[in-house]
Amino acid sequence: MMDVGAWRAHNDAWLATAVHWLRLRLEVFIAGGQGDGTELDALAERLREAETSEPPPALVLLSQAFGLSVFERHVLLLGVASALDTGMAHLFARAQDNPSQPHPTFALALALFDAPEWEALSVTRPLRYWRLIELSAHGAVPVTLAPLRADERIVHFAKGLNTIDERLLPVLVPASMPALPLPASQQDIADMIAQRHAATGRVLVQLAGPNRSSKASVAAAAATAEGCQLRGLLPEALSQPPAEAETFVRLFQRERRLLPLALLVDLHDTDPTPLQIATVTRLASSEADAIGGSVFVSVREASRALSADALLVDVTTPTAEEQHDRWAEVAVPGRGCDGAARLAAQFDFDTAEIDRIADLASAGHGAPPACTALWRASVAFARPRLNGLAQRIDARATWKDIVLPPDAIRLLQHLAEQVRYRHQVHERWGWRARSARGLGVTALFAGESGTGKTMAAEVLAADLQLDLYRIDLSSIVSKYIGETEKNLREVFDAAEHGGALLLFDEADALFGKRSEVKDSHDRYANIETSYLLQRLESFDGLAILATNLRSNVDAAFVRRLRFIVPFPFPGQAERRAMWARAFPAATPVRDIDVDRLARLTVTGAAIHGIALTAAFMAAARDQAVDMALIREAARLEMRKREQPTNEVEAL
């Protein structure tokens, strides 16, 4: 087999001979068939001999790829020659006895070549179906007399330049290629896809899973194994008007016959529409002569509409051990072991994402980052996915700020320990091997409003160095059937990276008792509740459900929760401790009697509100906070809450 340089030289020589043969044939035709045919025959023989090379000349390869007849190949040569040798224009005009036709036409081809085929003009035949030629018919000009031109992409191919059609470049973007080989668990999937493609020719592959990067990595590895170049398709290309969509599909299918091209269609953030499904299916239509690789469709969840035609493959992030090994590789040598275990336990990233996080953590300096820097970068990397779905709370509270009964504090500390030591228990001690479900940490915080549930979540988030996200029920619960389930799926999927603590406030609205089915809305509400049960059980992160009324929460949810932490109304001892911590050290205070204040039967949230109001009053009056200001602030707080002020007056 020739090397590329030798093949290009051979191809140029063959093409020059073919153009010379065509020029000579035109001259003989113009002369009415008079002349010596010996040179024509000699040139034809030279062309036939050159065509047996391996690989053959480009125009021969193209003819084989699209199943052209001898006559159709000669027609295509007419178009290519007119683009390469503009000096032939006068011959075209003379051959058609018309000075205004200095270009080839189909009528000329029918008259010029042996064994002419009228059906070659049909839009169902390769020349026009694959848009190898263009017939520029205008007005009343018959199609046989329309100027015949070879498509620009085809002219370049004939000259040995095989690059993607420029009309496809705006929507076919280069796919990022991960460092190969992939982790073994993902490489096995890629190899299986490539082997299946080679054995069956099956082209359409549906990659389902919550991690976009993992699916892209598997697609890239499979394309490499198939010997193909992977390109990403922008989703808007699938929703074009019919005429534009037909052009795009036809050009892409043509490209798959010219280039070893694989395609990744990213529908990760959308539910595929019927139009998109139809377009993808056509893009992946199998043809025996296509040399392209697989067409991958990246989706969060398997699409039933694609399942009949596609190979369905579930793609996950690398295993916890594979992630641990990669964290250990990118962290500071000698200091990465324990930190890598904690990172692998808390976060769920693809190796390509771990590498990007390491780059962020090293701040472009190239030196391996410390695990603390990797942790901060991981939290920041996961953050954008949840920002549009939930409210991020700046968690500043610490263990010394929260006042709860000792039993509740111990439960919170146990919860933090289970998050912190998950890798050791699940991976090293073998608990993950027993079951893939229930590996996350879920808890119910139950107690009246203002008793510290949100503050406890803040304390945990700050202690574990995680972002705290409060789920906004107004944006999650929908009156439209199926929308609540979709919104919750987005929240849980976005949190799968593991950099966040999810706080479902007023959780009984979402996780309430399932109702007796009386109508279709009850049935769909129960479906949503069942979906929540399923997602909570499979969720690998940290989720806290906060409710004012534990009795309203479905018992099925309670059984699946790891912790139930009660937040009782604070007693006098707890209230005294809260008043003792109510004012920052920099706030000027005078003669504050915390024992008397503790008699005021209010929650921690109310104590915070009273203290803050009193501080503003003191600032406005340029004085220290004293009991009189606190009493005044307390009256305002009690009236706001529509509660009697008797206890305030007794202070």
C-alpha positions in Angstrom: 0.0 0.0 0.0 1.3 3.5 -0.9 2.0 6.1 1.7 0.0 9.3 1.6 2.5 11.3 -0.3 2.9 8.7 -3.0 -0.9 8.2 -3.3 -1.4 12.0 -3.8 1.2 12.0 -6.6 -0.4 9.0 -8.1 -3.9 10.5 -7.8 -2.8 13.8 -9.4 -1.3 11.9 -12.3 -4.4 9.8 -12.8 -6.7 12.8 -12.7 -4.5 14.7 -15.2 -4.7 11.7 -17.5 -8.5 11.5 -17.1 -8.9 15.3 -17.9 -6.6 14.8 -20.9 -8.7 11.9 -22.1 -11.9 14.0 -21.7 -10.4 16.9 -23.6 -9.3 14.6 -26.5 -12.8 13.0 -26.5 -14.4 16.4 -26.8 -12.1 17.3 -29.7 -13.0 14.1 -31.5 -16.7 14.7 -30.8 -16.5 18.3 -32.2 -14.8 16.8 -35.3 -17.8 14.7 -35.9 -16.1 11.5 -34.8 -13.3 11.9 -37.2 -9.8 11.3 -36.1 -7.4 8.6 -34.8 -8.9 6.8 -31.8 -5.5 5.2 -31.0 -4.5 7.9 -28.4 -8.0 7.8 -26.8 -7.7 4.0 -26.4 -4.2 4.3 -25.0 -5.3 6.9 -22.4 -8.2 4.7 -21.4 -5.9 1.8 -20.9 -3.5 3.8 -18.8 -6.5 4.9 -16.6 -7.7 1.3 -16.2 -4.2 0.2 -15.1 -3.9 3.0 -12.6 -7.3 2.2 -11.1 -6.0 -1.2 -9.9 -3.6 0.5 -7.4 -4.2 0.2 -3.7 -5.8 2.5 -2.7 -7.2 3.5 -6.1 -7.5 7.1 -7.3 -10.0 9.3 -5.4 -12.6 9.5 -8.2 -12.6 5.7 -8.4 -13.0 5.4 -4.6 -15.9 7.9 -4.8 -17.5 5.9 -7.6 -17.3 2.7 -5.6 -18.6 4.4 -2.4 -21.7 5.7 -4.2 -22.3 2.9 -6.6 -21.8 4.9 -9.8 -22.1 3.3 -13.2 -19.4 3.9 -15.8 -21.6 6.6 -17.5 -22.3 8.3 -14.2 -18.6 8.4 -13.4 -18.0 10.0 -16.8 -20.7 12.6 -16.0 -19.0 13.4 -12.7 -15.7 13.7 -14.5 -17.3 16.3 -16.7 -18.2 18.4 -13.7 -14.8 17.9 -11.9 -12.8 18.7 -15.1 -14.7 21.9 -15.7 -13.7 23.1 -12.2 -10.1 22.0 -12.5 -9.4 23.1 -16.2 -11.2 26.3 -17.0 -9.5 26.2 -20.4 -12.0 23.6 -21.5 -14.8 26.1 -21.6 -14.4 26.8 -25.3 -14.6 23.0 -26.0 -17.9 22.8 -24.1 -19.3 25.7 -26.2 -18.1 24.2 -29.5 -19.3 20.7 -28.6 -22.8 22.1 -28.0 -22.5 24.5 -30.9 -23.6 27.3 -28.6 -21.2 30.1 -27.5 -23.5 30.9 -24.6 -22.9 27.4 -23.1 -19.2 27.3 -22.1 -20.1 24.7 -19.5 -21.0 21.0 -19.5 -24.6 19.8 -19.6 -26.4 16.5 -19.2 -27.4 16.7 -22.8 -23.7 16.9 -23.8 -22.9 13.9 -21.6 -25.7 11.9 -23.2 -24.2 12.6 -26.6 -20.5 12.4 -25.7 -20.2 9.1 -23.8 -20.8 5.5 -24.6 -23.8 3.6 -23.1 -25.7 6.8 -22.0 -28.3 6.4 -19.2 -31.2 8.7 -19.0 -32.0 7.5 -15.5 -28.7 8.9 -14.3 -30.6 12.2 -14.3 -33.1 11.0 -11.8 -33.1 12.5 -8.3 -33.2 8.9 -6.9 -29.9 8.0 -8.7 -26.5 8.7 -6.9 -25.4 11.8 -8.8 -28.3 13.9 -7.7 -29.5 12.0 -4.6 -26.1 12.4 -3.0 -25.6 15.9 -4.5 -22.4 15.0 -6.3 -23.4 17.3 -9.1 -25.5 20.4 -9.3 -27.8 21.3 -12.2 -28.5 25.0 -12.1 -31.7 25.2 -14.1 -33.3 28.6 -14.4 -36.6 29.7 -15.9 -37.6 27.7 -19.0 -34.2 26.1 -19.5 -34.7 22.3 -19.6 -32.8 20.4 -16.9 -30.7 18.6 -19.6 -29.3 22.0 -20.7 -28.8 23.4 -17.2 -25.1 24.0 -16.3 -23.6 20.9 -14.8 -21.2 21.4 -11.9 -19.5 19.1 -9.5 -20.2 19.9 -5.8 -17.2 21.7 -4.3 -16.7 19.0 -1.6 -16.6 16.4 -4.4 -14.0 18.4 -6.4 -11.8 18.6 -3.3 -12.2 14.9 -2.7 -11.2 14.2 -6.3 -8.0 16.2 -5.8 -7.2 14.2 -2.7 -8.4 16.7 -0.1 -10.7 14.8 2.2 -12.1 17.3 4.8 -15.6 17.8 6.3 -18.0 19.7 4.1 -17.9 23.3 5.2 -21.7 23.4 5.2 -21.6 20.9 8.1 -18.9 22.7 10.1 -21.3 25.2 11.9 -23.1 22.3 13.6 -20.5 19.5 13.7 -18.1 20.6 16.4 -14.9 18.8 17.3 -15.5 16.5 20.3 -13.1 16.8 23.2 -11.0 13.7 23.4 -10.2 12.3 26.9 -6.9 10.9 27.9 -6.9 7.3 26.8 -7.1 4.6 28.0 -10.2 5.2 30.1 -10.8 3.6 33.5 -11.3 -0.1 32.9 -15.1 0.0 33.7 -15.7 2.6 30.9 -13.1 1.2 28.5 -15.0 -2.2 28.6 -18.2 -0.4 27.5 -16.4 1.4 24.7 -14.8 -1.9 23.4 -18.2 -3.6 23.5 -19.7 -0.9 21.4 -16.9 -1.0 18.8 -17.0 -4.8 18.7 -20.8 -4.8 18.2 -20.5 -2.2 15.4 -17.8 -4.3 13.6 -19.9 -7.5 14.0 -23.4 -6.2 13.2 -22.9 -2.8 11.5 -25.3 -1.4 14.1 -24.8 2.3 14.0 -27.2 4.0 16.4 -26.1 3.8 20.1 -28.1 5.3 23.0 -25.8 6.3 25.9 -28.0 6.8 29.0 -26.8 8.2 32.3 -26.6 11.3 34.5 -23.0 12.2 33.8 -22.5 14.0 30.4 -18.7 13.8 30.6 -18.7 10.0 31.1 -20.9 9.5 28.1 -18.7 11.7 26.0 -15.6 9.9 27.1 -17.1 6.5 26.3 -18.2 7.8 22.8 -14.7 9.1 22.1 -13.1 5.8 23.1 -15.5 3.8 21.1 -15.0 6.0 18.0 -11.3 5.6 18.4 -11.7 1.8 18.6 -13.8 2.0 15.4 -11.0 4.0 13.7 -13.2 7.1 13.4 -13.0 10.8 14.1 -15.7 11.9 16.6 -17.7 15.0 16.0 -20.4 16.5 18.3 -23.7 17.7 16.8 -25.3 20.8 18.1 -29.0 20.0 19.1 -30.4 22.9 17.0 -29.4 21.0 13.9 -32.0 18.4 14.7 -34.9 20.9 14.8 -34.5 22.6 11.4 -37.4 23.1 8.9 -38.0 20.0 6.7 -36.1 21.3 3.6 -33.0 22.3 5.7 -33.2 19.1 7.7 -33.3 17.0 4.5 -30.2 18.8 3.1 -28.3 18.4 6.4 -29.2 14.7 6.7 -28.2 14.0 3.0 -24.9 15.8 3.4 -24.1 14.0 6.6 -24.9 10.6 5.1 -22.7 11.5 2.2 -19.9 12.5 4.6 -20.1 9.1 6.3 -19.3 7.5 2.9 -16.2 9.7 2.4 -14.8 10.0 6.0 -14.5 7.6 8.9 -16.8 9.9 11.0 -18.6 9.1 14.2 -21.2 11.4 15.7 -22.2 12.4 19.3 -25.6 14.0 19.6 -26.0 15.6 23.0 -29.7 15.5 24.2 -28.6 15.3 27.8 -30.6 18.3 28.9 -33.7 17.8 26.8 -36.4 15.3 26.2 -36.0 14.3 22.6 -38.9 15.5 20.4 -40.4 13.3 17.6 -38.7 15.5 15.0 -35.3 15.1 16.7 -35.8 11.3 17.0 -36.7 11.1 13.3 -33.6 13.1 12.3 -31.2 11.1 14.5 -32.6 7.9 13.1 -32.0 9.0 9.6 -28.5 10.2 10.4 -27.7 6.7 11.6 -29.4 4.9 8.8 -27.1 1.9 7.9 -25.7 1.6 4.5 -23.3 -1.0 3.3 -21.0 1.4 1.7 -20.7 3.8 4.6 -17.3 3.9 6.3 -18.4 6.0 9.2 -18.7 4.8 12.8 -21.5 4.9 15.3 -23.9 7.7 15.9 -24.1 8.2 19.7 -27.1 9.8 21.4 -26.4 11.1 24.9 -29.6 11.1 27.1 -30.2 11.2 30.8 -32.8 8.4 30.7 -33.4 5.9 27.9 -35.8 7.1 25.2 -38.4 4.5 24.2 -38.7 6.1 20.8 -35.0 5.3 20.1 -34.9 1.9 21.7 -36.2 -0.1 18.7 -33.4 1.1 16.5 -30.6 1.8 19.0 -28.2 -0.2 21.0 -29.0 0.9 24.6 -25.9 1.3 26.9 -26.0 2.6 30.5 -23.0 4.7 31.2 -21.9 5.5 34.7 -19.0 7.4 36.2 -15.8 5.4 37.0 -16.1 3.2 40.1 -15.3 4.7 43.5 -12.0 2.9 43.5 -11.1 4.2 40.0 -12.0 7.7 41.1 -9.9 7.3 44.3 -6.9 6.2 42.2 -7.3 9.2 39.9 -7.6 11.6 42.9 -4.5 10.1 44.4 -2.6 10.6 41.1 -3.5 14.3 40.7 -3.0 15.3 44.4 0.2 16.3 46.0 2.5 13.2 46.1 2.7 11.6 49.5 -0.2 13.6 50.8 -3.0 12.3 48.6 -4.1 9.0 50.2 -6.5 10.0 52.9 -7.6 13.1 51.0 -8.2 11.0 47.9 -10.4 8.6 49.9 -12.6 11.5 51.2 -12.8 13.1 47.7 -13.9 9.8 46.2 -16.4 9.2 48.9 -18.0 12.7 48.6 -17.9 13.5 44.9 -18.9 11.5 41.8 -16.9 12.7 38.9 -15.7 11.4 35.6 -11.9 11.2 35.2 -11.9 14.0 32.7 -13.8 16.1 35.2 -11.2 15.2 37.9 -8.4 16.3 35.6 -10.2 19.7 34.9 -10.7 20.2 38.7 -7.0 19.5 39.3 -6.2 22.2 36.7 -8.5 24.6 38.5 -7.1 23.7 41.9 -3.5 24.2 40.7 -4.4 27.7 39.4 -2.6 27.1 36.2 0.8 26.6 38.0 1.1 23.0 36.9 2.2 21.7 40.4 0.0 19.0 42.0 -2.6 20.7 44.2 -3.2 19.8 47.9 -6.4 17.9 48.8 -7.9 21.0 50.4 -7.6 22.9 47.1 -9.0 20.0 45.2 -12.0 19.9 47.6 -12.7 23.6 47.2 -12.4 23.3 43.4 -14.7 20.2 43.4 -17.4 22.0 45.3 -17.2 25.0 42.9 -17.1 22.7 39.8 -20.4 21.0 40.9 -22.1 24.3 41.9 -23.4 25.7 38.5 -25.6 22.6 37.8 -27.7 23.3 40.9 -27.7 27.1 40.9 -30.7 27.4 38.6 -32.8 24.8 40.5 -32.4 25.6 44.1 -31.4 28.4 46.5 -27.8 28.3 47.7 -27.4 29.3 51.3 -24.2 30.7 52.6 -23.5 28.3 55.5 -21.6 30.1 58.2 -23.0 28.5 61.4 -20.7 26.2 63.4 -21.1 23.6 66.1 -20.6 26.3 68.8 -23.5 28.4 67.4 -26.2 25.8 67.6 -28.1 25.0 70.8 -29.9 21.6 70.9 -30.5 18.8 73.4 -27.4 16.6 73.7 -29.1 13.6 72.0 -29.9 15.8 68.9 -26.3 17.1 68.8 -25.0 13.5 68.9 -27.3 12.4 66.1 -26.0 15.3 64.0 -22.4 14.4 64.7 -23.1 10.8 63.8 -24.6 12.0 60.5 -21.4 14.0 59.7 -19.3 11.0 60.6 -21.2 8.8 58.1 -20.6 11.3 55.4 -17.0 11.7 56.2 -16.1 7.9 56.4 -18.3 6.6 53.6 -15.3 5.6 51.4 -13.8 3.5 54.2 -17.0 1.7 55.0 -18.6 1.3 51.5 -15.5 0.6 49.5 -12.7 -0.7 51.8 -15.0 -2.7 54.1 -17.1 -4.0 51.2 -20.6 -2.6 52.0 -21.1 -1.3 48.4 -20.6 -4.8 47.0 -23.7 -6.0 49.0 -26.0 -3.3 47.6 -25.9 -0.3 45.3 -28.9 1.2 47.0 -29.2 3.2 50.2 -25.5 4.3 50.1 -26.4 8.0 50.5 -27.1 9.7 53.8 -30.7 10.9 54.3 -32.2 12.5 57.4 -35.5 13.9 58.6 -35.3 17.1 60.7 -38.6 17.4 62.5 -39.7 20.2 64.7 -41.6 23.5 64.9 -40.7 26.4 62.7 -37.7 28.3 64.2 -36.3 25.4 66.3 -33.0 25.2 64.4 -33.5 22.8 61.5 -32.0 25.1 58.8 -29.2 26.2 61.1 -28.4 22.5 61.8 -28.2 22.0 58.0 -25.8 25.0 57.8 -23.6 23.6 60.6 -23.4 20.2 58.7 -22.6 21.9 55.4 -19.9 24.1 56.9 -18.4 21.2 58.8 -18.4 19.0 55.7 -17.3 21.8 53.4 -20.3 21.4 51.1 -22.6 23.8 49.5 -26.1 24.0 51.1 -29.0 24.2 48.7 -32.5 24.8 49.9 -35.1 23.3 47.4 -37.6 25.9 46.5 -40.9 24.0 46.5 -42.6 26.8 44.5 -40.4 25.9 41.6 -40.5 22.2 42.1 -44.2 21.3 42.7 -46.3 21.8 39.6 -50.0 21.5 39.0 -49.2 20.0 35.6 -49.1 16.2 35.5 -45.6 14.9 35.3 -43.9 18.3 35.8 -43.1 17.8 39.5 -41.4 14.5 38.7 -39.4 16.1 35.9 -38.3 19.0 38.2 -37.2 16.6 41.0 -35.3 14.5 38.5 -33.3 17.6 37.5 -32.5 18.4 41.1 -31.3 14.9 42.0 -29.4 14.5 38.8 -27.7 17.9 39.3 -26.7 16.9 42.8 -25.2 13.6 41.8 -21.8 15.2 41.6 -21.9 15.2 45.4 -20.7 18.8 46.2 -24.0 19.8 47.8 -26.2 19.1 50.8 -29.9 19.2 49.7 -32.4 20.6 52.2 -36.0 20.0 51.3 -37.8 22.5 53.5 -41.4 21.9 54.4 -40.8 18.4 53.1 -44.2 17.1 53.9 -45.5 19.0 50.9 -43.3 16.8 48.7 -42.9 13.7 50.8 -46.4 13.6 52.3 -48.6 10.6 52.7 -49.8 9.0 49.6 -53.5 9.4 49.0 -56.3 7.0 48.1 -56.7 7.1 44.3 -60.0 8.8 43.5 -59.2 10.4 40.2 -56.3 10.7 37.7 -54.6 13.5 39.6 -54.4 11.3 42.7 -52.9 8.5 40.6 -50.2 10.9 39.2 -49.5 12.4 42.6 -48.8 8.8 43.9 -46.6 8.1 40.9 -44.6 11.2 41.8 -44.4 10.1 45.4 -43.2 6.7 44.3 -40.6 8.4 42.1 -39.3 10.3 45.1 -39.0 7.1 47.1 -37.0 5.6 44.3 -34.7 8.6 43.9 -34.1 9.0 47.6 -33.1 5.3 47.9 -30.7 5.5 45.0 -29.3 9.0 45.8 -25.7 8.7 46.7 -25.4 12.2 48.3 -26.6 13.9 51.4 -30.3 14.9 51.6 -32.1 16.4 54.6 -35.9 16.7 54.8 -37.2 19.4 57.1 -40.8 19.3 58.3 -42.8 21.1 61.0 -45.1 18.0 61.3 -43.4 14.6 61.3 -46.8 12.9 61.4 -47.6 14.3 57.9 -44.6 12.5 56.4 -45.3 9.2 54.6 -44.2 6.2 56.7 -42.5 4.7 53.6 -40.2 7.7 53.5 -39.4 7.4 57.2 -38.4 3.8 56.8 -35.8 4.8 54.2 -34.2 7.5 56.2 -30.9 6.9 57.9 -31.5 9.5 60.7 -34.5 11.2 62.3 -33.4 14.2 64.3 -36.0 15.8 66.6 -35.9 19.5 67.1 -38.0 20.2 70.2 -39.2 23.5 71.3 -36.3 24.9 73.3 -36.6 24.7 77.1 -35.5 27.4 79.5 -31.9 26.0 79.7 -31.6 26.0 75.9 -33.1 29.5 75.7 -30.6 30.8 78.2 -27.7 29.4 76.1 -29.2 31.0 73.0 -29.5 34.4 74.7 -25.9 34.1 75.9 -24.8 33.7 72.3 -27.3 36.1 70.7 -25.0 39.1 70.4 -21.7 39.1 68.5 -18.7 40.1 70.7 -18.4 43.5 68.9 -22.0 44.5 69.7 -22.0 46.9 72.8 -24.3 45.5 75.5 -25.1 46.6 79.0 -26.7 44.8 81.9 -28.2 41.9 79.9 -29.9 39.4 82.2 -30.0 36.1 80.3 -31.8 34.3 83.1 -34.7 36.7 82.9 -34.7 36.6 79.1 -34.8 32.8 79.2 -38.2 32.9 80.7 -39.5 34.3 77.4 -41.1 31.3 75.7 -39.9 31.7 72.1 -37.9 29.7 69.5 -34.3 30.2 68.6 -35.3 32.0 65.4 -37.4 34.5 67.4 -34.5 35.1 69.8 -32.3 35.9 66.8 -34.9 38.2 65.4 -35.3 40.1 68.7 -31.6 40.4 69.2 -31.1 41.8 65.7 -33.9 44.3 66.0 -32.6 45.5 69.4 -29.1 46.0 67.8 -30.6 48.2 65.1 -32.5 50.2 67.7 -29.3 50.7 69.7 -27.3 51.8 66.6 -30.1 54.3 65.8 -30.0 55.8 69.3 -26.2 55.6 69.6 -26.3 53.5 72.8 -25.5 49.9 74.0 -28.1 47.2 73.8 -29.9 46.9 77.2 -32.9 45.2 78.6 -35.3 48.1 77.7 -34.4 47.8 74.0 -34.7 44.0 74.1 -38.2 44.4 75.7 -39.2 46.8 72.9 -37.8 44.5 70.2 -39.6 41.5 71.8 -42.9 43.3 71.8 -42.5 43.9 68.0 -41.5 40.3 67.4 -44.5 38.9 69.4 -47.0 41.2 67.6 -45.5 40.1 64.3 -46.1 36.5 65.3 -49.6 37.5 66.6 -48.7 36.2 70.1 -49.5 37.8 73.5 -46.9 40.1 75.1 -47.6 39.1 78.7 -44.2 37.5 79.1 -42.5 40.5 77.6 -44.0 42.9 80.1 -42.8 40.6 83.0 -39.2 40.8 81.9 
